[in-house]
Amino acid sequence: MLRGVLGGLLAAALAFGGATATLPQMAEGRDDKVYDYIYSKERSSFPAYVARTMSKNGYLTFGSSELATTKSLVPTVPSAVLGEHNAGVDMTSVGTTFCQSLWHAVAAGAYDSHVEQRKVVFLLSPQWFFKENGWQHAFKQVYSHELYREFCSNPNIPDHVKSYVRTRMGQLGVDEGSIAAANHDTPLDAINDQAMHMKDVLMARASLTSMEATALPMSDERRSGKVTEPDWDALMEEGRQIGPQKCTNNPHRFHDGHYTRYLGKNYEKDENFHEADAEYADFKCFLEVCKACGWQPLVMIMPVNGPWYDISNVSREERARFYQRIIDMCNDAGATYADFSSCEYEPYFLCDPTHPGWVGWVRMEKAVYDFVHGRDDEFLGGAGFGTAEGIGMGPLDQKE
């Protein structure tokens, strides 16, 4: 039987070689492009490719749908503030919509051996901790066999962490064959792993041209080599000026497109943050993986939209307990955090109920910049930074 399987795998490999002969290679990036801000599941699933194409000053930024926010909507997003300029810091995107703590725990383990820079950024979304653990039911949609197989082969990750992740994947509906293959449970599983790997490589290479088309053109400023820190005050003022121009059809300061699409809907209604034990456990797992791999994580604690949650029957007390629980978990793990909970009522920190907006991205980018440089920042706390004391401007009912 094994001989037949090996013969089949050889035939598949020959077919694979023929099928990919004309496809682009996942090699070094072009010198006239900046790849860090490509938003792609396929790209995120291949740590070696990301490592080869990221900038020399890139810092892995694990996140979800907020990484997809465009410059046309929010001109202060990282791709514009950092990617188009030469700040000496880039936030290299890893993750897509529906990626929550477990996905990022696997990704952190997978990227361990590929990236020398040990400081990483983790964009933590409150919505992951809604009742029934946010959108964990969508994990199967974002599951990556490539990342999981690299996670499983990482000798730095303790067995009990690998066991936890394996159990959670089974609970979230990942195919048992893929799980067994990534773990090389049997010789046949190891062969299946290679077949799955070849399939994933084929799919990634097939999408490479369209994926790389979204890379930023290298600006003259970056070509010059001169590093300049962003003018944070000017960017904050820009955010406060542009926000009102994008939010004209509703009183909540949501961008017009969001309000039009979700008119009459309130997904936050009657939510809470204390019925998500599985997500909290997965977040703890992410922190454990970081410690095991020697990552120095900056956990970005994003706020909710205070006025919107007030009318959605999610109390300030409920929200405060959530923020504090995350802070306590970071402190217990020896991780750094950026606490933006005081920005719940800051105008234009968010551009909708969920995603950072015109002011929020500036505050977050500055925190990342200061974290990278080991510099005091009012919103940084935890390992190396003490207690975060930053307070956002607001509330919304104050005169701007």
C-alpha positions, 0 to 999 in steps of 0.5 A, spaced: 500 500 500 505 504 501 509 503 495 502 505 491 501 511 495 509 513 494 508 512 486 501 516 486 505 522 490 511 521 485 506 522 479 503 528 483 509 531 484 511 530 476 504 533 475 505 539 480 512 540 476 509 541 470 503 545 472 507 550 475 513 551 470 510 557 468 507 560 474 512 565 478 516 563 483 515 565 491 522 569 491 525 575 493 521 581 492 522 587 487 526 593 489 521 598 487 516 595 491 514 595 498 511 588 500 509 589 508 502 592 507 499 586 502 493 584 505 492 576 503 491 570 506 496 566 501 501 571 503 500 570 510 500 563 510 508 562 507 512 565 513 519 564 508 516 568 503 514 574 507 520 574 510 524 574 504 520 580 501 518 584 508 522 591 509 529 590 513 525 595 518 519 590 518 515 588 524 510 582 524 503 585 525 498 580 527 491 582 526 485 581 522 480 585 518 483 592 520 489 590 516 484 591 510 482 598 511 484 602 505 488 609 504 482 612 500 477 611 506 483 612 512 489 616 509 492 615 516 493 607 515 500 604 516 501 603 509 500 611 508 504 613 514 509 608 514 509 604 507 509 611 503 515 614 507 521 612 510 520 612 518 525 606 519 519 602 521 514 598 517 508 594 520 508 587 516 501 585 515 500 577 517 492 575 518 486 577 514 478 577 516 476 572 522 483 571 524 482 571 532 487 569 537 488 561 536 490 563 528 495 568 531 498 563 536 499 558 530 502 563 526 507 566 531 509 559 532 510 558 524 514 565 523 519 563 529 525 561 525 524 565 519 524 572 522 530 575 526 527 581 529 523 579 535 519 585 537 512 583 534 505 587 534 498 584 536 492 587 534 487 585 539 479 586 537 474 586 542 469 583 538 473 576 538 471 576 546 463 577 544 458 571 547 460 564 544 467 567 543 466 572 537 467 569 530 471 562 532 466 558 528 469 561 522 476 558 524 475 553 518 475 559 513 482 562 515 485 555 517 492 554 514 495 548 513 502 551 511 502 555 518 500 549 522 505 544 519 510 549 521 508 550 528 508 543 529 515 542 527 517 548 531 522 545 537 521 551 541 514 550 542 512 546 548 508 539 547 503 542 552 502 548 548 502 543 541 497 539 544 492 544 546 492 547 539 491 540 536 485 539 541 482 546 539 483 545 532 479 539 532 473 543 536 473 548 531 472 543 525 479 543 522 479 536 518 482 531 522 486 528 516 490 535 515 491 535 523 494 528 523 498 530 516 501 536 519 503 532 526 506 526 521 502 521 526 504 516 521 508 515 515 502 516 510 500 522 514 507 525 513 506 523 505 499 527 505 503 533 509 507 533 503 501 533 498 497 538 501 504 542 502 504 542 494 497 544 493 498 550 497 504 552 494 501 551 487 495 555 489 499 561 492 503 561 486 497 562 482 495 568 486 502 571 486 501 576 480 495 579 483 497 579 490 504 582 488 500 587 484 497 590 491 504 592 493 506 599 494 510 602 489 517 604 492 517 612 494 522 617 492 523 618 500 524 611 501 529 610 495 533 616 498 535 612 505 533 618 509 529 616 515 524 621 518 520 620 524 513 622 522 510 628 525 505 625 529 501 632 531 500 634 524 497 627 523 493 627 529 490 634 526 489 631 519 485 625 522 481 630 526 480 634 519 478 628 515 474 624 519 468 629 519 468 629 511 468 621 511 462 621 516 456 625 513 450 621 513 449 619 521 450 621 528 455 616 530 461 618 526 461 611 522 464 612 515 458 613 510 459 607 507 458 603 513 452 606 515 449 605 509 450 598 509 448 596 516 443 601 516 438 598 521 442 593 524 446 593 531 450 587 531 453 589 538 446 589 541 446 586 548 453 583 547 458 582 553 465 580 554 465 575 560 462 569 556 468 567 551 472 563 555 475 559 549 477 566 546 481 568 553 484 561 553 486 562 546 489 569 547 493 566 553 496 560 548 498 566 543 502 569 549 505 562 551 507 561 544 510 568 544 514 567 550 516 560 548 519 563 541 522 569 544 517 574 541 517 580 544 509 582 543 506 589 543 498 587 544 494 593 542 488 593 546 483 597 541 477 600 544 470 600 542 465 605 540 463 608 547 457 612 545 455 606 540 456 601 546 452 605 550 446 605 546 447 598 545 446 596 552 453 594 553 455 597 560 461 601 561 463 597 567 462 590 562 467 594 558 472 596 563 472 589 566 474 586 559 480 591 558 482 590 565 482 582 564 486 583 558 491 587 561 492 582 567 493 577 562 499 581 559 502 583 565 502 575 567 505 573 561 510 579 561 508 582 555 507 589 553 501 592 551 498 599 548 491 601 552 487 605 548 481 603 552 480 611 554 479 613 547 472 610 547 469 617 546 475 620 542 472 623 536 474 619 530 478 614 533 474 609 530 471 609 523 465 604 525 463 600 531 470 595 530 475 598 526 481 604 527 479 610 524 483 617 522 485 618 529 486 611 532 491 609 527 495 615 528 495 613 536 496 606 534 502 607 529 506 612 534 505 607 540 508 602 535 514 606 533 515 608 541 515 600 542 520 599 537 525 604 539 524 603 547 521 610 548 516 612 553 509 613 550 503 615 554 499 609 552 504 603 553 504 599 559 506 592 561 513 589 560 518 595 560 513 601 560 510 600 567 503 603 567 499 606 561 497 613 563 494 615 556 487 618 555 484 619 549 480 626 547 473 626 548 467 624 549 463 625 543 458 630 546 464 635 548 465 641 543 471 639 538 
